[in-house]
Amino acid sequence: MGRSAWDSETKKAVWVDDDIEGLPPGMAGGRYRCRACGEWLILKGTLPDAKVQPYFAHRGSEGCSRPEQEALLDAADEVVIQLREQIRALAGIAHCTTTSPGEDPADPTGMPPAVIAQCGTTTVIFEAPTRTLPGPETIRRRILAVRDEHAGAQHVWFLKRDLAQFNALDPHPVWLRGKDVLHEQVVPNEQQEAILAAGGHVCWLDGKVVLVPYGIRRFQHPVQSGQYWTNWPRWRSDPREDWRISKPRPAQDAHTWGLVPIAFASLTRTRGIFRPADAHQVMDEIYTAQESRFNWRNQRAREAYAAVQTPPPADAGTDPDPAPAQDVRTPDPAPVTPPFASREPEEGEPGRAPSGTHEAGGPTGAVIPPRPANPPFVPPAPAPVAPTAELPGGGRWQRLLRFARRGKS
């Protein structure tokens, strides 16, 4: 095996470019074992005049009997080496190396070695699994081993943002510093919940950005006395639907986890200790906005209840509405009788007295015609005919003819 081996004496994986000084060369009494196939290894190239870099090799020329597993372990080792170099560059890190707490060469867990770092008076163990997380029992075994070997150490798991370790949902909107912000949201799997329950810290490392989780628990506001939660104007969803944050670690009953992005370099910025202080500040601000949201919604529900129970007052300074107008129909006027017509009104006609009665001041049986409803019709006078001019000296015989006709009549 060319890169790393299991050291049965120090109980950790060692790399040829890390902690190689002082290791005995050769087989060292069966001290070095291949992490892929379990065979004993030989440490070569440690002499001062060696023409090659130190490396571990299998006996004989066949190499590892499980080359696929060896390639996977080498890839996982490369991730751990890069993480170790990132942690060494952080401010306040005094010492940084690798370890494999609780690992048994005869029963390997398949997990890569962890990085152990000293930050002030705090010891931090960093895990960087590259594949699907092992089962919850293997995780608990690892966490218990860290407690036994490094009492009081923080145990941080840096996961990858891939399908095996990152069950992403739609972004989660939060109100932060006066504006709407979208946080990434994930559904924790069984292994991540086991890490949390055992006291470990789950984060996601994406280049130079760390995603720190908080809990999201959804609920409905209870309907209290004097509240009304329906038909709020301009409210597209049910106003009772809401959520609570659990911090600085997600609670066990959280439905999903929201993620706060912070800079990797900020993890040791606060007083030389390892603490995601920037993420905790964001969580505190989300909690403050949450309390304001709770109070506003409950007050709005009370105002909606008062508006429903109290009828709207009449507008001040206006007269009450008048009584509805009755349907009073005026009888049609009597038909206009042309002048000089001899006609009596018909029985029951407006203005007519019934037959066989008499009006005061008149003889019995005499009918006095009523006063007409309208003035009598007077036809307009015909337009005057323009006189025709007589011809001078003429028309005398026409006058004599008219006079003769008038005499005959």
Contacts in CASP RR format, 6 or more apart in sequence:
PFRMAT RR
TARGET T0000
AUTHOR 0000-0000-0000
METHOD contacts of the structure
MODEL  1
MGRSAWDSETKKAVWVDDDIEGLPPGMAGGRYRCRACGEWLILKGTLPDA
KVQPYFAHRGSEGCSRPEQEALLDAADEVVIQLREQIRALAGIAHCTTTS
PGEDPADPTGMPPAVIAQCGTTTVIFEAPTRTLPGPETIRRRILAVRDEH
AGAQHVWFLKRDLAQFNALDPHPVWLRGKDVLHEQVVPNEQQEAILAAGG
HVCWLDGKVVLVPYGIRRFQHPVQSGQYWTNWPRWRSDPREDWRISKPRP
AQDAHTWGLVPIAFASLTRTRGIFRPADAHQVMDEIYTAQESRFNWRNQR
AREAYAAVQTPPPADAGTDPDPAPAQDVRTPDPAPVTPPFASREPEEGEP
GRAPSGTHEAGGPTGAVIPPRPANPPFVPPAPAPVAPTAELPGGGRWQRL
LRFARRGKS
1 34 0 8 1.000
1 35 0 8 1.000
1 36 0 8 1.000
1 41 0 8 1.000
1 56 0 8 1.000
1 57 0 8 1.000
1 58 0 8 1.000
1 64 0 8 1.000
1 70 0 8 1.000
2 16 0 8 1.000
2 55 0 8 1.000
2 56 0 8 1.000
2 57 0 8 1.000
3 15 0 8 1.000
3 16 0 8 1.000
3 55 0 8 1.000
3 56 0 8 1.000
3 74 0 8 1.000
3 77 0 8 1.000
4 13 0 8 1.000
4 14 0 8 1.000
4 15 0 8 1.000
4 16 0 8 1.000
4 35 0 8 1.000
4 56 0 8 1.000
4 73 0 8 1.000
4 74 0 8 1.000
4 77 0 8 1.000
5 13 0 8 1.000
5 14 0 8 1.000
5 32 0 8 1.000
5 33 0 8 1.000
5 34 0 8 1.000
5 35 0 8 1.000
5 41 0 8 1.000
5 43 0 8 1.000
5 56 0 8 1.000
6 12 0 8 1.000
6 13 0 8 1.000
6 32 0 8 1.000
6 33 0 8 1.000
6 34 0 8 1.000
6 35 0 8 1.000
6 38 0 8 1.000
6 100 0 8 1.000
6 103 0 8 1.000
6 105 0 8 1.000
6 108 0 8 1.000
7 13 0 8 1.000
7 14 0 8 1.000
7 23 0 8 1.000
7 31 0 8 1.000
7 32 0 8 1.000
8 30 0 8 1.000
8 31 0 8 1.000
8 32 0 8 1.000
8 33 0 8 1.000
8 105 0 8 1.000
9 31 0 8 1.000
11 100 0 8 1.000
11 102 0 8 1.000
11 103 0 8 1.000
12 98 0 8 1.000
12 99 0 8 1.000
12 100 0 8 1.000
12 103 0 8 1.000
12 113 0 8 1.000
13 35 0 8 1.000
13 77 0 8 1.000
13 98 0 8 1.000
13 100 0 8 1.000
13 103 0 8 1.000
13 112 0 8 1.000
13 113 0 8 1.000
14 20 0 8 1.000
14 23 0 8 1.000
14 98 0 8 1.000
15 77 0 8 1.000
15 81 0 8 1.000
15 98 0 8 1.000
16 53 0 8 1.000
16 54 0 8 1.000
16 55 0 8 1.000
16 56 0 8 1.000
17 53 0 8 1.000
17 81 0 8 1.000
18 81 0 8 1.000
18 84 0 8 1.000
18 97 0 8 1.000
18 98 0 8 1.000
19 97 0 8 1.000
19 98 0 8 1.000
20 46 0 8 1.000
20 54 0 8 1.000
23 43 0 8 1.000
23 46 0 8 1.000
24 31 0 8 1.000
24 43 0 8 1.000
25 43 0 8 1.000
25 44 0 8 1.000
25 45 0 8 1.000
25 46 0 8 1.000
25 47 0 8 1.000
26 42 0 8 1.000
26 43 0 8 1.000
26 44 0 8 1.000
27 40 0 8 1.000
27 41 0 8 1.000
27 42 0 8 1.000
27 43 0 8 1.000
28 43 0 8 1.000
30 40 0 8 1.000
32 40 0 8 1.000
32 41 0 8 1.000
32 42 0 8 1.000
32 43 0 8 1.000
32 56 0 8 1.000
33 39 0 8 1.000
33 40 0 8 1.000
33 41 0 8 1.000
33 105 0 8 1.000
34 40 0 8 1.000
34 41 0 8 1.000
34 56 0 8 1.000
34 58 0 8 1.000
34 64 0 8 1.000
34 70 0 8 1.000
35 73 0 8 1.000
35 105 0 8 1.000
35 108 0 8 1.000
36 64 0 8 1.000
36 66 0 8 1.000
36 67 0 8 1.000
36 69 0 8 1.000
36 70 0 8 1.000
36 73 0 8 1.000
37 64 0 8 1.000
37 65 0 8 1.000
37 66 0 8 1.000
37 69 0 8 1.000
37 70 0 8 1.000
38 105 0 8 1.000
39 58 0 8 1.000
39 59 0 8 1.000
39 64 0 8 1.000
39 65 0 8 1.000
40 59 0 8 1.000
41 56 0 8 1.000
41 57 0 8 1.000
41 58 0 8 1.000
41 59 0 8 1.000
42 56 0 8 1.000
42 57 0 8 1.000
42 58 0 8 1.000
42 59 0 8 1.000
43 54 0 8 1.000
43 55 0 8 1.000
43 56 0 8 1.000
44 50 0 8 1.000
44 52 0 8 1.000
44 54 0 8 1.000
44 55 0 8 1.000
44 56 0 8 1.000
44 57 0 8 1.000
45 52 0 8 1.000
45 53 0 8 1.000
45 54 0 8 1.000
45 55 0 8 1.000
46 54 0 8 1.000
57 63 0 8 1.000
58 64 0 8 1.000
64 70 0 8 1.000
72 131 0 8 1.000
73 110 0 8 1.000
73 112 0 8 1.000
75 130 0 8 1.000
76 112 0 8 1.000
76 129 0 8 1.000
76 130 0 8 1.000
76 131 0 8 1.000
77 112 0 8 1.000
77 113 0 8 1.000
79 112 0 8 1.000
79 128 0 8 1.000
79 130 0 8 1.000
80 98 0 8 1.000
80 112 0 8 1.000
80 113 0 8 1.000
80 114 0 8 1.000
80 115 0 8 1.000
80 128 0 8 1.000
83 115 0 8 1.000
83 126 0 8 1.000
83 128 0 8 1.000
83 158 0 8 1.000
83 205 0 8 1.000
84 96 0 8 1.000
84 97 0 8 1.000
84 98 0 8 1.000
84 115 0 8 1.000
86 264 0 8 1.000
87 93 0 8 1.000
87 96 0 8 1.000
87 115 0 8 1.000
87 117 0 8 1.000
87 126 0 8 1.000
88 96 0 8 1.000
88 117 0 8 1.000
90 119 0 8 1.000
90 264 0 8 1.000
90 265 0 8 1.000
90 267 0 8 1.000
90 268 0 8 1.000
91 265 0 8 1.000
91 268 0 8 1.000
91 269 0 8 1.000
91 272 0 8 1.000
92 119 0 8 1.000
92 120 0 8 1.000
92 268 0 8 1.000
92 272 0 8 1.000
93 117 0 8 1.000
93 118 0 8 1.000
93 119 0 8 1.000
93 268 0 8 1.000
94 118 0 8 1.000
94 119 0 8 1.000
94 120 0 8 1.000
95 117 0 8 1.000
95 118 0 8 1.000
96 115 0 8 1.000
96 116 0 8 1.000
96 117 0 8 1.000
96 118 0 8 1.000
97 115 0 8 1.000
97 116 0 8 1.000
98 113 0 8 1.000
98 114 0 8 1.000
98 115 0 8 1.000
98 116 0 8 1.000
99 113 0 8 1.000
99 114 0 8 1.000
99 115 0 8 1.000
99 116 0 8 1.000
99 125 0 8 1.000
99 149 0 8 1.000
100 113 0 8 1.000
100 114 0 8 1.000
101 114 0 8 1.000
101 125 0 8 1.000
101 142 0 8 1.000
101 145 0 8 1.000
101 146 0 8 1.000
101 148 0 8 1.000
101 149 0 8 1.000
101 150 0 8 1.000
102 141 0 8 1.000
102 142 0 8 1.000
102 145 0 8 1.000
102 148 0 8 1.000
102 149 0 8 1.000
103 109 0 8 1.000
103 111 0 8 1.000
103 145 0 8 1.000
109 134 0 8 1.000
109 138 0 8 1.000
109 141 0 8 1.000
109 142 0 8 1.000
110 134 0 8 1.000
111 127 0 8 1.000
111 129 0 8 1.000
111 134 0 8 1.000
111 138 0 8 1.000
111 142 0 8 1.000
112 128 0 8 1.000
112 129 0 8 1.000
112 130 0 8 1.000
114 125 0 8 1.000
114 126 0 8 1.000
114 127 0 8 1.000
114 128 0 8 1.000
114 146 0 8 1.000
115 125 0 8 1.000
115 126 0 8 1.000
115 128 0 8 1.000
116 123 0 8 1.000
116 124 0 8 1.000
116 125 0 8 1.000
116 126 0 8 1.000
116 150 0 8 1.000
116 153 0 8 1.000
117 123 0 8 1.000
117 124 0 8 1.000
117 126 0 8 1.000
117 274 0 8 1.000
118 124 0 8 1.000
119 268 0 8 1.000
119 272 0 8 1.000
119 273 0 8 1.000
119 274 0 8 1.000
120 272 0 8 1.000
120 273 0 8 1.000
121 273 0 8 1.000
122 153 0 8 1.000
122 154 0 8 1.000
122 273 0 8 1.000
122 274 0 8 1.000
123 150 0 8 1.000
123 152 0 8 1.000
123 153 0 8 1.000
123 154 0 8 1.000
124 153 0 8 1.000
124 154 0 8 1.000
124 155 0 8 1.000
124 156 0 8 1.000
124 274 0 8 1.000
125 146 0 8 1.000
125 150 0 8 1.000
125 153 0 8 1.000
125 154 0 8 1.000
125 155 0 8 1.000
125 156 0 8 1.000
126 156 0 8 1.000
126 157 0 8 1.000
126 158 0 8 1.000
127 142 0 8 1.000
127 155 0 8 1.000
127 156 0 8 1.000
127 157 0 8 1.000
127 158 0 8 1.000
128 158 0 8 1.000
128 205 0 8 1.000
129 157 0 8 1.000
129 159 0 8 1.000
129 160 0 8 1.000
129 165 0 8 1.000
130 160 0 8 1.000
131 164 0 8 1.000
132 164 0 8 1.000
132 165 0 8 1.000
133 139 0 8 1.000
133 159 0 8 1.000
133 164 0 8 1.000
133 165 0 8 1.000
133 189 0 8 1.000
133 191 0 8 1.000
133 192 0 8 1.000
134 191 0 8 1.000
135 190 0 8 1.000
135 191 0 8 1.000
135 194 0 8 1.000
136 190 0 8 1.000
136 191 0 8 1.000
136 194 0 8 1.000
139 191 0 8 1.000
139 194 0 8 1.000
139 195 0 8 1.000
139 198 0 8 1.000
140 194 0 8 1.000
140 198 0 8 1.000
143 155 0 8 1.000
143 195 0 8 1.000
143 198 0 8 1.000
143 199 0 8 1.000
143 200 0 8 1.000
144 198 0 8 1.000
146 153 0 8 1.000
146 155 0 8 1.000
147 153 0 8 1.000
154 200 0 8 1.000
154 201 0 8 1.000
154 274 0 8 1.000
155 199 0 8 1.000
155 200 0 8 1.000
155 201 0 8 1.000
156 200 0 8 1.000
156 201 0 8 1.000
156 203 0 8 1.000
156 274 0 8 1.000
157 195 0 8 1.000
157 200 0 8 1.000
157 201 0 8 1.000
157 202 0 8 1.000
157 203 0 8 1.000
158 203 0 8 1.000
158 204 0 8 1.000
158 205 0 8 1.000
158 210 0 8 1.000
159 165 0 8 1.000
159 166 0 8 1.000
159 192 0 8 1.000
159 202 0 8 1.000
159 203 0 8 1.000
159 204 0 8 1.000
159 205 0 8 1.000
160 166 0 8 1.000
160 204 0 8 1.000
160 205 0 8 1.000
161 204 0 8 1.000
161 206 0 8 1.000
161 211 0 8 1.000
165 192 0 8 1.000
165 204 0 8 1.000
166 186 0 8 1.000
166 204 0 8 1.000
167 186 0 8 1.000
167 187 0 8 1.000
167 188 0 8 1.000
167 189 0 8 1.000
168 184 0 8 1.000
168 185 0 8 1.000
168 186 0 8 1.000
169 185 0 8 1.000
169 186 0 8 1.000
169 187 0 8 1.000
169 256 0 8 1.000
170 185 0 8 1.000
171 182 0 8 1.000
171 183 0 8 1.000
171 184 0 8 1.000
171 185 0 8 1.000
172 182 0 8 1.000
172 183 0 8 1.000
172 184 0 8 1.000
172 185 0 8 1.000
172 216 0 8 1.000
172 256 0 8 1.000
172 258 0 8 1.000
173 180 0 8 1.000
173 181 0 8 1.000
173 182 0 8 1.000
173 183 0 8 1.000
174 180 0 8 1.000
174 181 0 8 1.000
174 182 0 8 1.000
174 183 0 8 1.000
174 286 0 8 1.000
174 289 0 8 1.000
175 181 0 8 1.000
175 286 0 8 1.000
175 289 0 8 1.000
175 293 0 8 1.000
176 282 0 8 1.000
176 285 0 8 1.000
176 286 0 8 1.000
176 289 0 8 1.000
177 285 0 8 1.000
183 258 0 8 1.000
183 259 0 8 1.000
183 260 0 8 1.000
184 211 0 8 1.000
184 258 0 8 1.000
184 259 0 8 1.000
184 261 0 8 1.000
185 216 0 8 1.000
185 256 0 8 1.000
185 257 0 8 1.000
185 258 0 8 1.000
185 259 0 8 1.000
186 213 0 8 1.000
186 256 0 8 1.000
186 257 0 8 1.000
186 258 0 8 1.000
186 259 0 8 1.000
187 256 0 8 1.000
187 257 0 8 1.000
188 196 0 8 1.000
188 202 0 8 1.000
188 213 0 8 1.000
188 250 0 8 1.000
188 254 0 8 1.000
188 256 0 8 1.000
188 257 0 8 1.000
192 202 0 8 1.000
193 252 0 8 1.000
195 201 0 8 1.000
195 202 0 8 1.000
196 202 0 8 1.000
196 249 0 8 1.000
196 250 0 8 1.000
196 252 0 8 1.000
197 252 0 8 1.000
201 249 0 8 1.000
202 213 0 8 1.000
203 210 0 8 1.000
203 211 0 8 1.000
203 212 0 8 1.000
203 213 0 8 1.000
203 276 0 8 1.000
204 210 0 8 1.000
204 211 0 8 1.000
204 259 0 8 1.000
205 211 0 8 1.000
205 264 0 8 1.000
207 264 0 8 1.000
208 263 0 8 1.000
208 264 0 8 1.000
208 265 0 8 1.000
209 261 0 8 1.000
209 262 0 8 1.000
209 263 0 8 1.000
209 264 0 8 1.000
210 261 0 8 1.000
210 262 0 8 1.000
210 263 0 8 1.000
210 264 0 8 1.000
210 267 0 8 1.000
210 276 0 8 1.000
210 279 0 8 1.000
211 259 0 8 1.000
211 260 0 8 1.000
211 261 0 8 1.000
212 259 0 8 1.000
212 260 0 8 1.000
212 262 0 8 1.000
212 276 0 8 1.000
212 279 0 8 1.000
213 249 0 8 1.000
213 250 0 8 1.000
213 257 0 8 1.000
213 258 0 8 1.000
213 259 0 8 1.000
213 260 0 8 1.000
214 245 0 8 1.000
214 246 0 8 1.000
214 247 0 8 1.000
214 248 0 8 1.000
214 249 0 8 1.000
214 250 0 8 1.000
214 257 0 8 1.000
214 258 0 8 1.000
214 259 0 8 1.000
214 260 0 8 1.000
214 283 0 8 1.000
214 286 0 8 1.000
215 245 0 8 1.000
215 246 0 8 1.000
215 247 0 8 1.000
215 250 0 8 1.000
215 251 0 8 1.000
215 254 0 8 1.000
215 256 0 8 1.000
215 257 0 8 1.000
215 258 0 8 1.000
216 243 0 8 1.000
216 244 0 8 1.000
216 245 0 8 1.000
216 246 0 8 1.000
216 254 0 8 1.000
216 255 0 8 1.000
216 256 0 8 1.000
216 257 0 8 1.000
216 258 0 8 1.000
217 243 0 8 1.000
217 244 0 8 1.000
217 246 0 8 1.000
217 251 0 8 1.000
217 253 0 8 1.000
217 254 0 8 1.000
217 255 0 8 1.000
218 241 0 8 1.000
218 242 0 8 1.000
218 243 0 8 1.000
218 255 0 8 1.000
219 242 0 8 1.000
219 243 0 8 1.000
219 244 0 8 1.000
220 238 0 8 1.000
220 240 0 8 1.000
220 241 0 8 1.000
220 242 0 8 1.000
221 229 0 8 1.000
221 239 0 8 1.000
221 240 0 8 1.000
221 242 0 8 1.000
221 294 0 8 1.000
221 297 0 8 1.000
221 298 0 8 1.000
221 301 0 8 1.000
223 229 0 8 1.000
223 240 0 8 1.000
223 301 0 8 1.000
224 298 0 8 1.000
224 301 0 8 1.000
226 301 0 8 1.000
226 302 0 8 1.000
226 305 0 8 1.000
227 298 0 8 1.000
227 301 0 8 1.000
227 302 0 8 1.000
227 304 0 8 1.000
227 305 0 8 1.000
228 301 0 8 1.000
228 304 0 8 1.000
228 305 0 8 1.000
228 307 0 8 1.000
228 308 0 8 1.000
229 238 0 8 1.000
229 239 0 8 1.000
229 240 0 8 1.000
229 301 0 8 1.000
229 304 0 8 1.000
231 304 0 8 1.000
232 239 0 8 1.000
232 300 0 8 1.000
232 304 0 8 1.000
239 297 0 8 1.000
239 300 0 8 1.000
239 301 0 8 1.000
242 293 0 8 1.000
242 294 0 8 1.000
242 297 0 8 1.000
244 290 0 8 1.000
245 283 0 8 1.000
245 286 0 8 1.000
245 287 0 8 1.000
245 290 0 8 1.000
246 254 0 8 1.000
247 280 0 8 1.000
247 283 0 8 1.000
247 284 0 8 1.000
247 286 0 8 1.000
247 287 0 8 1.000
248 276 0 8 1.000
248 279 0 8 1.000
248 280 0 8 1.000
248 283 0 8 1.000
250 257 0 8 1.000
260 276 0 8 1.000
260 278 0 8 1.000
260 279 0 8 1.000
260 282 0 8 1.000
260 283 0 8 1.000
262 276 0 8 1.000
262 278 0 8 1.000
262 279 0 8 1.000
262 282 0 8 1.000
263 278 0 8 1.000
266 276 0 8 1.000
266 277 0 8 1.000
266 278 0 8 1.000
267 274 0 8 1.000
267 275 0 8 1.000
267 276 0 8 1.000
268 274 0 8 1.000
268 275 0 8 1.000
269 277 0 8 1.000
269 278 0 8 1.000
270 277 0 8 1.000
314 320 0 8 1.000
331 350 0 8 1.000
332 350 0 8 1.000
333 373 0 8 1.000
333 374 0 8 1.000
334 345 0 8 1.000
334 349 0 8 1.000
334 350 0 8 1.000
334 351 0 8 1.000
334 372 0 8 1.000
334 373 0 8 1.000
334 374 0 8 1.000
336 374 0 8 1.000
336 377 0 8 1.000
337 343 0 8 1.000
337 372 0 8 1.000
337 376 0 8 1.000
337 377 0 8 1.000
338 377 0 8 1.000
339 376 0 8 1.000
339 377 0 8 1.000
339 378 0 8 1.000
339 379 0 8 1.000
344 367 0 8 1.000
344 369 0 8 1.000
345 351 0 8 1.000
345 352 0 8 1.000
345 369 0 8 1.000
345 370 0 8 1.000
346 352 0 8 1.000
347 354 0 8 1.000
347 355 0 8 1.000
348 354 0 8 1.000
350 373 0 8 1.000
351 370 0 8 1.000
351 373 0 8 1.000
352 370 0 8 1.000
353 359 0 8 1.000
353 367 0 8 1.000
353 368 0 8 1.000
353 370 0 8 1.000
355 367 0 8 1.000
356 365 0 8 1.000
357 365 0 8 1.000
358 364 0 8 1.000
358 365 0 8 1.000
358 366 0 8 1.000
359 366 0 8 1.000
359 368 0 8 1.000
362 368 0 8 1.000
END
